[in-house]
Amino acid sequence: MLRNAKNERGASLVEFAFVLPFLALLAFGIVEFAFLLGQMNDVRYGAREAARLAASNAAPAPAMRGLVCSAMDLAGGQTVTFTDGATGDIGEEAVITVSVPVQSITGTGLISGFLPSTLSSTARTRLEEPSTNWSSESGVCP
């Protein structure tokens, strides 16, 4: 029994060295996916917030974009696009799109190949007030 223990010294270390890269990749993948889901929730929230502001003609488009950008917990670089109907009258549909480049939390390039390059969400709303303060407009958050 003592002879077998001597021959197997370090075997568990070698086995762990084989398994460690796969465990690290799995852990980084879980963290990146969770961070991606959080970013997607922020983008969807931003689109819904922008639709609410656009429906009520709350402010000019740059001011609404600033409110939407401050409501999201993202680092920046979001693009907010407001598009009103043909005439911008009450009852027409407004389409608001928020998109953002995907950010990585781990900084590893191993998992980025499996992730999308941008996240985008579109919200549609019925105009409750004429879109006199804004019209079709697009801009990037600071």
C-alpha positions, 0 to 999 in steps of 0.5 A: 500500500505504501508503494502505490501511494509513492507512485501516485504522488502529485496525480491529483495536482496534474488532474486539477491542472487539466480541469482548471481551464474548463472550470475557469471558462465556465465561471467566466461564462456564467459571470459574463452571461449574468452581466449581459442579462443585466445590460439587456434589462437596462436597455429594455427599461430605457426603451420603455422609459423613452416611450413613456416620455415620447407618448406624453410629449414631455420635452424636446428629444435631447432632453428626453434622451438625457432623461433616458440615459440617466435612468439606465445604469450603463456606462455610456454609448447608448443610442436612443432613436425617437421616430414619430408617425407621419404627422406626429398627431395624437393617436399615431404610433411612435417607435423608440429604439435603444441600442448599446454595444455590449460591455464585458465585465471580465475583459477576457476575449474567450467568451466574447465570441459567443456574445452579441456585439450590440443589445437593442430594444424597441418600444412602440407607443401611441402618442397621447400628445402631438409630437411638437417638441420632437420629431424623428431624431437619433442621438448618443448618450454621453 
